[in-house]
Amino acid sequence: TISNFPAADVAPVVHGRWIGIPLCGSDDCECSKCGNWCNIHVNLCGEAIQEDCPYCGAKMDGGTSNATTRW
C-alpha cells in the first residue's frame, strides 16, 4: 500500500529571472529572487544558457508563480 512508502523530502520550486542579460557573450546578471550577481553565458539570440541561480537555486524561467516576465 502507499502507506509503506517513505515520505519524500522535497522543496518547492522557486522561479526567477535574470535581470540585465547582455546581448551576447557573458556578463554579470542579477537574480530576481536573491539579488546575487552571477556571471552567466548567453547564446547569440540573447537567451541565458544558465538555467538556475547558483546561489539560491531559483529556476530561471520567469515562471508565473514568482516572476512576471521571462527576462
ABEGO torsion letter per residue (X at the ends): XAAABBBBBBBBBBBBBBBGBBABEBBBBBBAAAGBBBBBBBBAAGBBABABBAAAGBBBAGBAAABABAX
